[in-house]
Amino acid sequence: MLVGFAPDWMRGKAEVNQERIQQLLEENDQLTCCIVDYQNKCVQYQHVLHRNLIYFATIADASPFSSSKAME
């Protein structure tokens, strides 16, 4: 833990406890896996959004009315 992120009451009192270290490593592994899963899901959502936007742009391009005519 970086000193800047450690609460005052913890600073200078680090005890090396193998069990606690193992717990933190396992927790970090779970957090990392969770973050990767969310990032992958986010990419999937971005693809769906991109597909939808391309669809709307295609419809707009094929429309006989341009945006400048609609504003008149």
GIQUIGI-V648391 format. One line per field, one symbol per residue. ss: DSSP state (a for helix, b for strand, c for the rest). A space follows every 50 residues. Layout:
ss: ???
This chain:
ss: ccaaaccaaacccccccaaaaaaaaaaaaaaaaaaaaaaaaaaaaaaaaa aaaaaaaaaaaaccccaaaaac
